[in-house]
Amino acid sequence: MADTPMTPAHYIGGELIRRREERGWAQKNLARQAGMSPSRVAQIERAHVPGTLENFQKIDRAFGDPAPGFFERFWRFSEEAPFAKNGFDQYVEYEKIAVSISEFSTSYVPGLLQTEDYIRALFSAGTLAPDAAEAALVKRLARQEVLTRAEDPPPAWFIFDEVVLSRPVGEPSVMAAQLGHILDMAARPNVFVQVMPISRGAYGALGGQMGMLSLPDGPNVVYLEGSWTGYLVEETAKAAQCGLIYDRAQTMALSLEESASTIRRAMEGYAS
């Protein structure tokens, strides 16, 4: 889309198109030479699904570029370069095509489940200028449509720390409505919500926020977020490590039924 920001994935996709066309190859020709499917080549060229190290090594061999070839070198550089740590806009683009979504939050309600009033209360505690805060609110609400769209909404699994329920963001009425909204969303067939009880103590995901996406015909991507920084993880092995941490958190969190009861008790406390 025209307003999609330039990222390493967009740059490498454009370079792949240029080199392929210099050879007079269609996507299917490159795919055959590289031992890949034409759809995988298209995904990389359009930056719809990130290429893996193995993909780019195959592409280098197809072009006859001795190892480590151009595409492998660029992939390795983009994984370590400072700009690779700023990838939230790209993550949001991936979110639109994800076949499943998983999020973990230790500090606040996951963004895809936040109400407008909860978002406003969060932003009022920050340093965003009013115009910037309003623009960010509109973007966040637009992201949430992925969960309720009419055509194939992806399954989405959310885990958040129990402390989120006891930290008032906004007035009690805002919190009561927020927790009620979570229960409403959890009643949808594609949304699953778990609470990590404080009694569990330390766990691998403690200390930050994590969003993980499964992409069509491609690897998982992960977005890790702290108080001041964010990091888009597209490298397969690193994303797999994050997946193991998430899987472990699922086994430690309350069941779906226990989580709903815990959220409901907290909601009733704010409403009383």
BELURMO-V966774 format. One record per residue. N is the residue number from 1. RES is the residue in one letter. PHI is phi as a letter, one per 40 degrees, with the letter a starting at -180 (999 if undefined). PSI is psi in radians with two decimals (none if undefined). Layout:
# BELURMO-V966774
N&RES&PHI&PSI  N&RES&PHI&PSI
This chain:
# BELURMO-V966774
1&M&999&2.70  2&A&c&-0.57  3&D&c&0.19  4&T&c&2.24  5&P&c&2.64  6&M&c&2.25  7&T&b&2.96  8&P&d&-0.66  9&A&c&-0.68  10&H&c&-0.69  11&Y&c&-0.85  12&I&c&-0.57  13&G&c&-0.74  14&G&c&-0.67  15&E&c&-0.63  16&L&c&-0.74  17&I&c&-0.81  18&R&c&-0.82  19&R&c&-0.65  20&R&c&-0.79  21&E&c&-0.54  22&E&d&-0.58  23&R&c&-0.15  24&G&g&0.43  25&W&c&2.48  26&A&c&2.96  27&Q&d&-0.65  28&K&c&-0.53  29&N&c&-0.79  30&L&c&-0.73  31&A&d&-0.75  32&R&c&-0.76  33&Q&c&-0.59  34&A&c&-0.10  35&G&g&0.67  36&M&b&2.93  37&S&c&2.59  38&P&d&-0.59  39&S&c&-0.59  40&R&c&-0.72  41&V&c&-0.76  42&A&c&-0.71  43&Q&c&-0.73  44&I&c&-0.74  45&E&c&-0.64  46&R&c&-0.01  47&A&g&0.54  48&H&c&-0.68  49&V&b&2.24  50&P&c&2.51  51&G&c&2.62  52&T&c&2.96  53&L&d&-0.78  54&E&c&-0.71  55&N&d&-0.85  56&F&c&-0.53  57&Q&c&-0.70  58&K&c&-0.71  59&I&c&-0.74  60&D&d&-0.75  61&R&c&-0.65  62&A&c&-0.63  63&F&c&-0.05  64&G&g&0.45  65&D&c&1.99  66&P&d&2.51  67&A&c&2.49  68&P&c&2.17  69&G&c&-3.12  70&F&d&-0.86  71&F&c&-0.65  72&E&c&-0.76  73&R&c&-0.74  74&F&c&-0.71  75&W&d&-0.80  76&R&c&-0.69  77&F&c&-0.78  78&S&c&-0.44  79&E&c&-0.47  80&E&b&-0.29  81&A&c&2.63  82&P&d&-0.65  83&F&c&-0.30  84&A&c&-0.29  85&K&c&0.04  86&N&b&1.49  87&G&b&0.42  88&F&c&-0.68  89&D&d&-0.70  90&Q&c&-0.68  91&Y&d&-0.73  92&V&c&-0.65  93&E&c&-0.75  94&Y&c&-0.64  95&E&d&-0.57  96&K&c&-0.45  97&I&b&0.06  98&A&c&2.53  99&V&c&-0.26  100&S&a&2.68  101&I&b&2.38  102&S&b&2.32  103&E&b&2.56  104&F&b&2.39  105&S&b&2.35  106&T&b&-0.25  107&S&b&-0.52  108&Y&a&2.95  109&V&c&2.32  110&P&d&2.46  111&G&d&-0.65  112&L&c&-0.21  113&L&b&0.03  114&Q&c&2.49  115&T&c&2.86  116&E&d&-0.76  117&D&c&-0.62  118&Y&c&-0.75  119&I&c&-0.79  120&R&c&-0.71  121&A&c&-0.70  122&L&c&-0.85  123&F&c&-0.54  124&S&c&-0.38  125&A&c&-0.09  126&G&b&-2.77  127&T&b&0.15  128&L&c&2.43  129&A&c&2.68  130&P&d&-0.77  131&D&c&-0.73  132&A&c&-0.68  133&A&c&-0.70  134&E&c&-0.71  135&A&c&-0.70  136&A&c&-0.64  137&L&c&-0.79  138&V&c&-0.73  139&K&c&-0.71  140&R&c&-0.74  141&L&c&-0.64  142&A&c&-0.64  143&R&d&-0.61  144&Q&c&-0.31  145&E&c&-0.34  146&V&c&-0.51  147&L&c&-0.38  148&T&b&0.10  149&R&c&2.69  150&A&c&-0.58  151&E&b&1.95  152&D&f&1.05  153&P&c&2.34  154&P&c&2.62  155&P&c&2.41  156&A&b&2.22  157&W&b&2.21  158&F&b&2.34  159&I&b&2.32  160&F&a&2.70  161&D&c&2.54  162&E&d&-0.48  163&V&c&-0.45  164&V&d&-0.58  165&L&c&-0.51  166&S&c&-0.14  167&R&c&1.90  168&P&c&2.12  169&V&b&1.86  170&G&g&-2.98  171&E&c&2.81  172&P&d&-0.63  173&S&c&-0.59  174&V&c&-0.78  175&M&c&-0.72  176&A&c&-0.77  177&A&c&-0.64  178&Q&c&-0.81  179&L&c&-0.60  180&G&c&-0.66  181&H&c&-0.70  182&I&c&-0.77  183&L&c&-0.68  184&D&c&-0.75  185&M&c&-0.67  186&A&c&-0.31  187&A&c&-0.21  188&R&c&2.58  189&P&c&-0.29  190&N&b&0.06  191&V&b&2.29  192&F&b&2.30  193&V&b&2.27  194&Q&b&2.57  195&V&b&2.32  196&M&c&1.93  197&P&c&2.55  198&I&d&-0.54  199&S&c&-0.28  200&R&c&-0.29  201&G&g&-2.50  202&A&c&2.60  203&Y&a&2.89  204&G&c&-0.58  205&A&c&0.05  206&L&c&2.30  207&G&h&-0.02  208&G&a&-2.98  209&Q&b&2.59  210&M&a&2.28  211&G&b&2.36  212&M&b&2.32  213&L&b&2.37  214&S&c&2.19  215&L&b&2.67  216&P&c&2.22  217&D&f&0.54  218&G&a&3.14  219&P&c&2.97  220&N&c&2.65  221&V&b&2.64  222&V&b&2.46  223&Y&b&2.10  224&L&b&2.35  225&E&b&2.30  226&G&b&-2.85  227&S&c&-0.63  228&W&b&-0.13  229&T&b&2.79  230&G&b&2.72  231&Y&a&2.07  232&L&c&2.11  233&V&b&1.98  234&E&b&-0.19  235&E&c&2.26  236&T&d&-0.80  237&A&c&-0.73  238&K&c&-0.71  239&A&c&-0.64  240&A&c&-0.66  241&Q&c&-0.74  242&C&c&-0.66  243&G&c&-0.67  244&L&c&-0.69  245&I&c&-0.73  246&Y&c&-0.76  247&D&d&-0.71  248&R&c&-0.72  249&A&c&-0.65  250&Q&c&-0.67  251&T&c&-0.41  252&M&c&-0.42  253&A&c&2.88  254&L&c&2.73  255&S&c&2.94  256&L&d&-0.75  257&E&c&-0.78  258&E&c&-0.66  259&S&c&-0.77  260&A&c&-0.71  261&S&c&-0.70  262&T&c&-0.75  263&I&c&-0.72  264&R&c&-0.71  265&R&c&-0.75  266&A&c&-0.71  267&M&c&-0.77  268&E&c&-0.55  269&G&c&-0.69  270&Y&c&-0.51  271&A&c&-0.33  272&S&c&none
